[in-house]
Amino acid sequence: MVECPACMKPVQSAKINDHLDSGCETFVIENPPASSPSHPTSASTQPNSSVPATQKRPASSFFQTPAKRQATSSGVITPIVTGAAVPSKPNPGVKRSYDEGPGQGGSSDDDADANANANPTAGSKADGAIKLDDLPPPAPRSPAAKKARTKMSRVAPLAERMRPDNLEDVFGQELVGPNGVLRSLIETNRMPSMILWGGSGTGKTTIARCIANQAGSRFIEMNATSSGVAECKKLFADAANELALTGRKTIIFCDEIHRFSKSQQDVFLKPVEAGTITLIGATTENPSFKIVNALLSRCRTFTLQKLTTEDIKRILTRALQSELPYPSPTPPPPLDEEFLAYIANFADGDARTALNLLELAISLANRGEVSKEDMKASLTKTLVYDRAGDQHYDTISAFHKAVRGSDPDAALYYLARMLQSGEDPLFIARRMVVIASEDVGLADNSLLTLATSTFTATQQIGMPEARIPLAHCAVSLSLAPKSTRAYRGLNNAFAALREPGVAALPVPIHLRNAPTRLMRELGYGKEYKYNPNYKDGKVKQDYLPDDLLGRRFLEDRDLGTEIDPELAKEDA
């Protein structure tokens, strides 16, 4: 049994912390046993003491206010009423709310004396203390106060201010919709570590923050461009301590996780597998190429779809209503529904780009006398093209397929798109050299010469003039007849090599090289017939190994034999 330093009540020694946390209300011993004679006697137990027997020993000076500490040091002991609340003055470390009226943050000593005289039986209020439950509720915030933002939020971009706080406000992603797979995992508290893969402005960061809010877990946000292995290990150690002490898991959101090297990504393996953390990685790159297989196998990959124009319009409408001056119900004239639809189409599925454009439009509209056409001319967007990412490979793939499909218009479009975005022109020229053999091939052998000449010209003159021979070659390849005989024949030969034993078949002895006398004596090349010595170069001679005699790899036709059912319907 110990004596509480705050209320002087006897409390079980093992429950002193819980007693203090409850505001000195619980774990109080009502009928304490008599003190043992072996314990030092206090002033209240001394028979000749001038202090009354009911007087409790004063608290340690560590728990006293400066005024009481000074009074104690001067020899004056202030009686403490049992059950009285402690503070008589407001805590200087706690700020009073603006909604509280005067005197609601605590009362002065004069007020306490007045209250005690007016109501001698006030119990715990006798020393001027005011309990939190006795305070009146704060006045409701006015609409202007609700709309007021902090300094940080005022300087944040509109896209950041409009970021949703819960999954119900996330538009355009069925994964977190009412029947979404990810939504059901979160609601059943079975959320795994995951990789969110999607383009810019599709909601990867927003969904991660909403998941953290709904799960009630500790949330840490990091960016692979500014974080290292040492910081990651410290976060993992903190997460392990948090889990051990409080049982609360930690969600680590790693943006641009593909920017981590393979060795850096390996640091996540152990804490993810052990369940110490729940990893949410966000990437705009294909996880199959950018995330190590060991980490990818421990995470679920969710693909975020590109937002539709209607989704972008809903986001813009909500943002515009939020930015209107209170209580104005209608936007300025240029920012009508037609203009929002224009921005939504212009953003091309990127909500962040759309909100940034809307913020610029609002700024222009507030200047006054700005027409809708002038605002449209002021809105510009950088082409989204990553020379090392999916856009790089997707666009060159589309260009190749357009040439193969004999569509010069599509080929020119993708060629212009790559050049406008800063693609390496030699990369395009190399691909056209491949097209000349793979797709045109035997149908027009001269185009391989044209393609190699285009590569040389591009290398010699550079951009921007190199765009002209590139266009010349692209159109020529598109309009040329196509033949894949050589390409398909080589693939057939490779397929044969995958058959058991074919790759190691012995070369016929008459075809073997015989540079030494020993080899000639062994019969190497002995029965070989030199074709130029014969009329028209024709001889009866086998060239394939014995087990492959009669096998054909080069087909007679230039192209395949399949018929497109959609084309057949049109012809019918």
C-alpha positions as CSV (number, residue, x, y, z in Angstrom):
1,M,0.0,0.0,0.0
2,V,1.3,3.5,-0.9
3,E,-0.1,7.0,-0.6
4,C,-1.1,8.7,-3.8
5,P,1.1,11.8,-4.2
6,A,-1.8,13.7,-5.8
7,C,-4.8,13.0,-3.6
8,M,-3.1,11.5,-0.5
9,K,-5.4,8.5,-0.6
10,P,-4.1,5.0,0.2
11,V,-3.8,2.9,-3.0
12,Q,-2.5,-0.5,-3.8
13,S,1.1,-0.2,-4.8
14,A,0.6,-2.3,-7.9
15,K,-2.3,-0.1,-9.1
16,I,-0.8,3.4,-8.5
17,N,-0.3,4.1,-12.2
18,D,-3.8,3.0,-13.0
19,H,-5.1,5.1,-10.1
20,L,-3.4,8.2,-11.4
21,D,-4.6,7.6,-15.0
22,S,-8.2,7.4,-13.7
23,G,-7.9,10.8,-12.2
24,C,-7.6,9.4,-8.6
25,E,-11.0,7.8,-8.8
26,T,-10.2,4.0,-8.7
27,F,-8.2,1.5,-6.7
28,V,-8.6,3.5,-3.5
29,I,-8.4,1.5,-0.2
30,E,-11.4,2.5,1.8
31,N,-10.4,1.1,5.2
32,P,-6.6,0.9,5.3
33,P,-5.0,-1.2,8.0
34,A,-3.1,0.4,10.8
35,S,0.5,1.4,10.0
36,S,3.1,-1.1,11.2
37,P,5.3,0.1,14.1
38,S,8.3,-0.7,12.1
39,H,7.5,2.0,9.6
40,P,8.7,5.5,10.4
41,T,6.0,7.5,12.1
42,S,4.6,10.5,10.4
43,A,3.7,13.8,12.0
44,S,0.1,12.8,12.3
45,T,1.0,9.8,14.6
46,Q,3.3,11.6,16.9
47,P,1.5,12.0,20.3
48,N,3.1,15.4,21.1
49,S,2.7,16.8,17.6
50,S,0.8,20.1,17.2
51,V,-0.7,18.9,13.9
52,P,-4.2,17.3,14.2
53,A,-4.4,13.6,13.9
54,T,-6.5,13.9,10.7
55,Q,-3.8,15.9,8.9
56,K,-2.2,13.9,6.1
57,R,1.5,14.1,5.3
58,P,2.1,16.7,2.6
59,A,3.0,15.6,-1.0
60,S,6.5,15.6,-2.2
61,S,7.6,19.0,-3.5
62,F,8.0,17.3,-6.9
63,F,4.2,17.1,-7.2
64,Q,3.5,20.6,-5.9
65,T,3.0,23.8,-7.7
66,P,5.6,26.5,-7.2
67,A,3.3,28.4,-4.8
68,K,2.7,25.4,-2.6
69,R,6.3,24.4,-2.7
70,Q,7.3,27.9,-1.5
71,A,4.6,27.7,1.3
72,T,5.9,24.3,2.4
73,S,9.5,25.5,2.6
74,S,8.4,28.4,4.8
75,G,6.9,26.0,7.3
76,V,3.2,26.5,6.4
77,I,1.3,23.3,5.6
78,T,-1.9,23.8,3.7
79,P,-4.6,21.4,4.7
80,I,-5.8,19.2,1.8
81,V,-9.5,18.3,1.7
82,T,-10.1,14.7,0.9
83,G,-11.5,14.1,-2.5
84,A,-10.6,17.5,-3.8
85,A,-9.5,17.9,-7.4
86,V,-5.9,18.9,-7.9
87,P,-5.5,21.9,-10.2
88,S,-6.5,25.3,-9.0
89,K,-4.9,27.1,-11.9
90,P,-5.0,26.3,-15.6
91,N,-2.3,24.1,-17.0
92,P,0.1,26.4,-18.9
93,G,0.9,23.7,-21.3
94,V,-2.7,23.3,-22.5
95,K,-4.2,26.0,-24.7
96,R,-7.8,27.0,-24.2
97,S,-10.1,26.6,-27.2
98,Y,-11.2,29.7,-29.0
99,D,-14.8,28.5,-28.5
100,E,-14.4,28.5,-24.7
101,G,-15.6,31.6,-22.9
102,P,-13.6,33.5,-20.3
103,G,-12.9,31.4,-17.2
104,Q,-13.7,28.1,-18.9
105,G,-10.1,27.1,-19.2
106,G,-9.6,27.1,-15.4
107,S,-10.4,29.5,-12.4
108,S,-8.2,31.7,-10.4
109,D,-7.6,31.5,-6.7
110,D,-10.0,34.4,-6.1
111,D,-12.7,32.6,-8.0
112,A,-12.1,29.5,-6.0
113,D,-12.4,31.3,-2.7
114,A,-15.6,32.9,-3.8
115,N,-17.0,29.6,-4.9
116,A,-16.0,28.0,-1.6
117,N,-17.7,30.7,0.4
118,A,-20.8,30.6,-1.6
119,N,-21.1,26.9,-1.4
120,P,-19.3,25.4,1.6
121,T,-20.5,21.9,0.8
122,A,-19.3,21.9,-2.8
123,G,-17.0,18.9,-2.1
124,S,-14.4,18.6,-4.8
125,K,-15.1,22.2,-6.1
126,A,-14.1,23.7,-2.7
127,D,-10.6,24.5,-3.8
128,G,-11.6,26.0,-7.2
129,A,-11.0,23.0,-9.4
130,I,-13.3,22.6,-12.4
131,K,-13.9,19.1,-13.9
132,L,-14.0,18.6,-17.6
133,D,-17.5,17.2,-17.4
134,D,-18.7,20.4,-15.7
135,L,-17.6,22.6,-18.6
136,P,-20.3,23.7,-21.1
137,P,-20.0,22.2,-24.6
138,P,-18.1,24.5,-27.0
139,A,-20.1,26.7,-29.3
140,P,-20.7,25.2,-32.8
141,R,-18.3,26.4,-35.5
142,S,-19.7,28.9,-37.9
143,P,-19.6,28.1,-41.7
144,A,-16.8,30.5,-42.1
145,A,-14.8,28.8,-39.4
146,K,-15.5,25.4,-40.9
147,K,-14.2,26.6,-44.2
148,A,-11.0,28.1,-42.8
149,R,-7.9,26.1,-43.5
150,T,-4.6,25.9,-41.9
151,K,-1.6,27.7,-43.4
152,M,-0.2,24.4,-44.7
153,S,-3.5,23.4,-46.4
154,R,-3.9,26.9,-48.0
155,V,-0.5,26.6,-49.8
156,A,-1.1,23.0,-50.8
157,P,-2.1,22.4,-54.4
158,L,-5.8,21.8,-55.1
159,A,-5.1,18.1,-56.0
160,E,-3.7,17.6,-52.4
161,R,-6.5,19.5,-50.7
162,M,-9.1,17.5,-52.5
163,R,-7.6,14.1,-51.7
164,P,-10.4,11.9,-50.2
165,D,-10.1,10.6,-46.6
166,N,-12.3,7.5,-47.1
167,L,-12.8,4.9,-49.8
168,E,-16.4,6.0,-50.4
169,D,-15.1,9.2,-52.0
170,V,-12.7,7.4,-54.4
171,F,-14.0,7.5,-57.9
172,G,-13.3,5.2,-60.8
173,Q,-11.7,2.2,-59.2
174,E,-13.8,-0.9,-58.9
175,L,-11.2,-2.5,-56.6
176,V,-12.3,-0.2,-53.7
177,G,-16.0,0.0,-54.8
178,P,-18.8,-1.6,-52.8
179,N,-18.2,-5.0,-54.3
180,G,-14.4,-4.6,-54.9
181,V,-11.9,-7.2,-54.0
182,L,-9.6,-4.9,-52.2
183,R,-12.6,-3.3,-50.3
184,S,-13.7,-6.7,-49.0
185,L,-10.2,-7.6,-47.8
186,I,-10.0,-4.3,-45.9
187,E,-13.5,-4.7,-44.3
188,T,-12.7,-8.2,-43.2
189,N,-9.4,-7.2,-41.7
190,R,-7.5,-9.5,-44.0
191,M,-5.5,-6.8,-45.8
192,P,-2.3,-8.3,-47.3
193,S,0.9,-6.5,-48.4
194,M,0.2,-5.2,-51.9
195,I,1.6,-3.5,-55.0
196,L,-0.7,-0.8,-56.5
197,W,0.2,-0.5,-60.2
198,G,-1.4,2.3,-62.2
199,G,-0.7,5.5,-64.2
200,S,-0.2,8.9,-62.7
201,G,-3.3,10.4,-61.1
202,T,-5.2,7.1,-60.8
203,G,-5.4,7.2,-57.0
204,K,-2.5,5.0,-55.7
205,T,-1.5,7.3,-52.8
206,T,-5.1,8.2,-52.0
207,I,-6.2,4.6,-51.7
208,A,-3.2,3.8,-49.5
209,R,-4.0,6.7,-47.1
210,C,-7.7,5.7,-47.0
211,I,-6.7,2.1,-46.2
212,A,-4.7,3.4,-43.3
213,N,-7.5,5.5,-42.0
214,Q,-10.0,2.7,-42.2
215,A,-7.7,0.0,-40.7
216,G,-6.8,2.2,-37.8
217,S,-3.1,1.2,-38.1
218,R,0.0,3.2,-37.7
219,F,0.7,4.7,-41.1
220,I,4.2,5.7,-42.4
221,E,4.7,7.2,-45.8
222,M,8.0,7.1,-47.6
223,N,9.3,7.8,-51.1
224,A,11.9,5.5,-52.8
225,T,13.6,8.6,-54.4
226,S,14.6,10.0,-51.0
227,S,14.8,7.0,-48.7
228,G,17.6,4.4,-48.2
229,V,18.2,1.1,-46.5
230,A,19.2,2.6,-43.2
231,E,15.9,4.5,-42.9
232,C,13.9,1.4,-43.9
233,K,15.6,-0.7,-41.2
234,K,14.8,1.9,-38.6
235,L,11.2,1.9,-39.7
236,F,11.0,-1.9,-39.4
237,A,12.5,-1.8,-35.9
238,D,10.0,0.8,-34.8
239,A,7.2,-1.2,-36.3
240,A,8.3,-4.3,-34.4
241,N,8.4,-2.4,-31.1
242,E,5.0,-0.9,-31.8
243,L,3.5,-4.3,-32.5
244,A,5.1,-5.8,-29.3
245,L,4.0,-3.0,-27.0
246,T,0.6,-2.1,-28.3
247,G,-0.4,-4.9,-30.7
248,R,-1.0,-2.3,-33.4
249,K,0.4,-3.1,-36.9
250,T,2.2,-0.6,-39.1
251,I,1.4,0.2,-42.7
252,I,4.3,1.4,-44.7
253,F,3.4,3.1,-48.0
254,C,6.3,3.3,-50.4
255,D,5.7,5.5,-53.3
256,E,7.7,5.0,-56.5
257,I,8.9,1.6,-55.1
258,H,10.3,0.7,-58.5
259,R,13.0,3.3,-57.9
260,F,14.5,1.1,-55.3
261,S,17.3,-1.2,-56.6
262,K,17.0,-4.9,-56.3
263,S,19.2,-5.1,-53.2
264,Q,17.2,-2.3,-51.6
265,Q,13.9,-4.1,-52.3
266,D,15.3,-7.2,-50.6
267,V,15.3,-5.4,-47.3
268,F,11.5,-5.6,-47.3
269,L,11.4,-9.4,-47.6
270,K,11.8,-10.4,-43.9
271,P,9.4,-7.9,-42.3
272,V,6.8,-8.5,-45.0
273,E,7.0,-12.3,-44.6
274,A,7.0,-12.1,-40.8
275,G,3.9,-9.8,-40.8
276,T,5.8,-7.0,-38.9
277,I,4.6,-4.5,-41.5
278,T,2.0,-4.3,-44.1
279,L,3.7,-3.0,-47.3
280,I,1.7,-0.9,-49.8
281,G,4.0,-0.2,-52.8
282,A,2.9,2.2,-55.5
283,T,4.5,2.1,-59.0
284,T,3.8,3.4,-62.5
285,E,6.0,0.7,-64.0
286,N,5.2,-2.9,-64.7
287,P,5.9,-4.8,-61.5
288,S,7.0,-7.9,-63.5
289,F,10.0,-5.9,-64.7
290,K,10.7,-3.5,-61.8
291,I,9.9,-5.5,-58.6
292,V,12.1,-8.5,-57.5
293,N,10.3,-11.8,-57.8
294,A,10.8,-12.6,-54.1
295,L,9.0,-9.5,-53.0
296,L,6.4,-9.7,-55.7
297,S,5.5,-13.3,-54.6
298,R,4.8,-12.0,-51.0
299,C,2.5,-9.2,-52.2
300,R,-0.8,-9.0,-54.0
301,T,-0.7,-6.9,-57.2
302,F,-3.7,-4.7,-57.9
303,T,-4.0,-2.8,-61.2
304,L,-5.6,0.6,-61.0
305,Q,-7.5,1.4,-64.2
306,K,-7.2,4.7,-66.0
307,L,-10.0,7.1,-64.9
308,T,-12.8,7.7,-67.4
309,T,-13.9,11.1,-68.5
310,E,-17.0,10.9,-66.3
311,D,-15.0,10.0,-63.3
312,I,-12.8,13.1,-63.9
313,K,-15.8,15.3,-64.3
314,R,-17.2,14.1,-60.9
315,I,-13.9,14.9,-59.3
316,L,-13.7,18.4,-60.9
317,T,-17.3,19.2,-59.9
318,R,-16.7,18.3,-56.3
319,A,-13.5,20.4,-56.3
320,L,-15.1,23.4,-57.9
321,Q,-17.9,23.4,-55.3
322,S,-15.3,23.2,-52.5
323,E,-13.4,26.2,-54.0
324,L,-16.4,28.5,-54.5
325,P,-16.6,31.5,-52.1
326,Y,-19.1,30.7,-49.3
327,P,-22.1,30.8,-49.8
328,S,-21.9,31.3,-53.6
329,P,-23.9,28.4,-55.3
330,T,-22.7,28.9,-58.9
331,P,-19.2,29.1,-60.4
332,P,-17.9,32.0,-62.5
333,P,-19.3,32.0,-66.1
334,P,-16.3,30.5,-67.9
335,L,-16.2,27.5,-65.5
336,D,-19.4,25.8,-66.7
337,E,-20.1,22.2,-67.3
338,E,-18.8,22.3,-70.9
339,F,-15.5,23.7,-69.7
340,L,-15.2,21.0,-67.0
341,A,-15.8,18.3,-69.7
342,Y,-13.0,20.0,-71.8
343,I,-10.6,19.7,-68.9
344,A,-11.7,16.1,-68.2
345,N,-10.9,15.1,-71.8
346,F,-7.7,17.1,-71.8
347,A,-6.4,15.3,-68.6
348,D,-6.7,11.9,-70.3
349,G,-7.5,9.9,-67.1
350,D,-5.1,11.8,-64.8
351,A,-7.0,13.2,-61.9
352,R,-4.0,15.2,-60.6
353,T,-3.5,16.9,-64.0
354,A,-7.2,17.7,-64.2
355,L,-7.2,19.3,-60.7
356,N,-4.1,21.3,-61.5
357,L,-5.7,22.6,-64.7
358,L,-8.9,23.5,-62.8
359,E,-6.8,25.4,-60.2
360,L,-5.2,27.4,-63.0
361,A,-8.6,28.0,-64.6
362,I,-10.0,29.3,-61.3
363,S,-7.1,31.6,-60.9
364,L,-7.7,33.0,-64.4
365,A,-11.4,33.3,-63.9
366,N,-10.9,35.3,-60.7
367,R,-9.1,38.0,-62.7
368,G,-12.2,38.7,-64.6
369,E,-12.9,39.4,-68.3
370,V,-11.3,36.2,-69.4
371,S,-13.1,34.3,-72.1
372,K,-13.5,30.5,-72.2
373,E,-11.4,30.4,-75.4
374,D,-8.5,32.3,-73.7
375,M,-8.6,29.9,-70.8
376,K,-8.5,26.9,-73.0
377,A,-5.5,28.4,-74.8
378,S,-3.7,28.9,-71.4
379,L,-4.1,25.3,-70.4
380,T,-1.2,23.1,-71.5
381,K,-0.2,19.6,-70.6
382,T,3.1,17.9,-70.9
383,L,3.0,14.7,-72.9
384,V,3.2,11.7,-70.6
385,Y,6.0,9.6,-72.0
386,D,8.7,7.8,-70.0
387,R,11.6,6.7,-72.2
388,A,12.4,3.9,-69.8
389,G,8.9,2.8,-68.9
390,D,5.8,1.2,-70.3
391,Q,5.0,4.1,-72.6
392,H,8.4,3.7,-74.2
393,Y,7.7,0.0,-75.1
394,D,4.0,0.4,-75.7
395,T,4.4,3.2,-78.3
396,I,7.2,1.5,-80.3
397,S,5.1,-1.7,-80.2
398,A,2.1,0.1,-81.6
399,F,4.3,1.7,-84.3
400,H,5.7,-1.7,-85.3
401,K,2.2,-3.3,-85.5
402,A,0.9,-0.4,-87.6
403,V,3.7,-0.9,-90.2
404,R,3.1,-4.6,-90.2
405,G,-0.6,-4.0,-90.7
406,S,0.1,-1.7,-93.7
407,D,-1.4,1.4,-92.0
408,P,0.8,4.4,-92.9
409,D,-1.4,6.8,-91.1
410,A,-1.1,5.0,-87.7
411,A,2.6,4.5,-88.3
412,L,3.1,8.3,-88.9
413,Y,1.0,9.1,-85.8
414,Y,3.1,6.9,-83.5
415,L,6.3,8.1,-85.1
416,A,5.4,11.7,-84.5
417,R,4.3,10.9,-80.9
418,M,7.7,9.3,-80.1
419,L,9.7,12.1,-81.7
420,Q,7.6,14.8,-80.0
421,S,8.2,13.2,-76.6
422,G,12.0,13.1,-77.1
423,E,12.5,9.5,-78.0
424,D,15.9,8.5,-79.4
425,P,15.6,8.6,-83.2
426,L,18.2,5.9,-83.5
427,F,16.0,3.6,-81.4
428,I,13.2,4.0,-84.0
429,A,15.6,3.5,-86.9
430,R,17.0,0.3,-85.5
431,R,13.4,-1.0,-85.1
432,M,12.7,-0.3,-88.8
433,V,15.8,-2.3,-89.8
434,V,14.3,-5.2,-88.0
435,I,10.9,-4.6,-89.6
436,A,12.5,-4.6,-93.1
437,S,13.6,-8.2,-92.6
438,E,11.0,-9.6,-90.2
439,D,7.8,-8.3,-91.9
440,V,8.7,-7.3,-95.4
441,G,11.5,-9.8,-95.9
442,L,11.5,-11.7,-99.2
443,A,8.6,-9.7,-100.6
444,D,10.9,-6.7,-101.2
445,N,14.6,-7.2,-100.4
446,S,15.5,-3.6,-101.3
447,L,13.7,-2.2,-98.1
448,L,16.4,-3.7,-95.9
449,T,18.9,-1.4,-97.8
450,L,16.5,1.5,-97.3
451,A,16.2,0.8,-93.6
452,T,19.9,0.6,-93.0
453,S,20.5,3.8,-95.0
454,T,17.8,5.5,-92.9
455,F,19.7,4.4,-89.8
456,T,23.0,5.9,-91.2
457,A,21.2,9.1,-92.3
458,T,19.7,9.5,-88.8
459,Q,23.1,8.9,-87.2
460,Q,24.8,11.5,-89.5
461,I,22.4,14.4,-89.6
462,G,20.5,14.1,-86.2
463,M,17.3,15.8,-85.2
464,P,15.2,17.6,-86.2
465,E,16.1,16.9,-89.9
466,A,16.3,13.1,-89.2
467,R,12.5,13.0,-88.8
468,I,12.2,13.2,-92.7
469,P,14.1,10.1,-93.6
470,L,12.4,8.3,-90.7
471,A,9.0,9.2,-92.1
472,H,10.2,8.1,-95.6
473,C,11.2,4.7,-94.4
474,A,8.2,4.2,-92.2
475,V,5.8,4.9,-95.0
476,S,7.7,2.7,-97.5
477,L,7.7,-0.2,-95.0
478,S,3.9,0.3,-94.4
479,L,3.1,0.3,-98.1
480,A,5.4,-2.6,-99.1
481,P,4.1,-6.2,-99.6
482,K,4.8,-8.4,-96.6
483,S,6.5,-11.7,-96.3
484,T,7.5,-13.6,-93.1
485,R,8.8,-16.7,-94.8
486,A,12.4,-16.2,-93.6
487,Y,11.3,-15.2,-90.1
488,R,8.9,-18.1,-89.8
489,G,11.4,-20.5,-91.2
490,L,14.0,-19.6,-88.6
491,N,11.4,-20.0,-85.9
492,N,10.7,-23.5,-87.2
493,A,14.3,-24.4,-87.0
494,F,14.5,-23.1,-83.4
495,A,11.5,-25.2,-82.6
496,A,13.2,-28.3,-83.9
497,L,16.2,-27.7,-81.7
498,R,14.0,-28.0,-78.7
499,E,13.1,-31.6,-79.6
500,P,15.1,-34.2,-77.7
501,G,18.4,-35.1,-79.3
502,V,18.0,-32.8,-82.3
503,A,20.5,-30.1,-81.1
504,A,23.3,-32.7,-80.9
505,L,22.8,-34.6,-84.1
506,P,26.2,-35.2,-85.8
507,V,27.0,-33.1,-88.9
508,P,27.2,-35.4,-92.0
509,I,30.8,-36.4,-92.6
510,H,31.0,-35.1,-96.2
511,L,30.0,-31.6,-94.9
512,R,32.6,-31.4,-92.2
513,N,35.7,-29.1,-92.4
514,A,39.0,-30.8,-93.1
515,P,41.9,-28.4,-92.5
516,T,44.4,-31.1,-91.4
517,R,45.7,-34.3,-92.9
518,L,44.4,-36.4,-90.1
519,M,40.9,-35.1,-90.7
520,R,41.2,-35.8,-94.4
521,E,42.4,-39.3,-93.6
522,L,39.3,-39.8,-91.4
523,G,37.2,-39.0,-94.4
524,Y,36.1,-35.5,-93.5
525,G,34.7,-33.7,-96.6
526,K,35.7,-36.6,-98.8
527,E,32.5,-37.1,-100.8
528,Y,31.4,-33.5,-100.9
529,K,30.3,-32.2,-104.3
530,Y,31.3,-28.6,-105.0
531,N,28.1,-27.2,-106.6
532,P,29.8,-24.5,-108.8
533,N,31.6,-27.2,-110.7
534,Y,28.3,-28.7,-111.9
535,K,25.8,-27.5,-114.5
536,D,23.4,-25.0,-113.0
537,G,25.0,-25.9,-109.6
538,K,22.7,-28.9,-109.3
539,V,23.9,-32.1,-107.6
540,K,22.3,-35.0,-105.7
541,Q,23.5,-34.3,-102.2
542,D,22.0,-34.2,-98.7
543,Y,22.7,-31.5,-96.2
544,L,20.6,-32.2,-93.2
545,P,21.6,-34.8,-90.6
546,D,20.3,-38.3,-91.3
547,D,17.6,-38.0,-88.7
548,L,16.2,-34.8,-90.2
549,L,16.2,-35.8,-93.9
550,G,13.1,-34.6,-95.6
551,R,12.3,-32.1,-92.8
552,R,11.3,-28.7,-94.2
553,F,11.6,-25.4,-92.2
554,L,11.0,-22.8,-94.9
555,E,7.4,-22.7,-96.0
556,D,6.2,-21.9,-99.5
557,R,3.8,-19.2,-98.6
558,D,4.8,-15.6,-97.7
559,L,2.0,-15.2,-95.1
560,G,-0.4,-17.3,-93.1
561,T,-3.7,-19.0,-94.0
562,E,-6.0,-17.8,-91.3
563,I,-9.1,-15.7,-92.1
564,D,-10.3,-12.9,-89.9
565,P,-13.9,-13.7,-89.0
566,E,-14.8,-10.0,-88.8
567,L,-13.4,-9.4,-92.3
568,A,-15.4,-12.4,-93.5
569,K,-18.6,-10.9,-92.1
570,E,-17.9,-7.7,-94.0
571,D,-17.4,-9.6,-97.3
572,A,-20.6,-11.5,-96.7
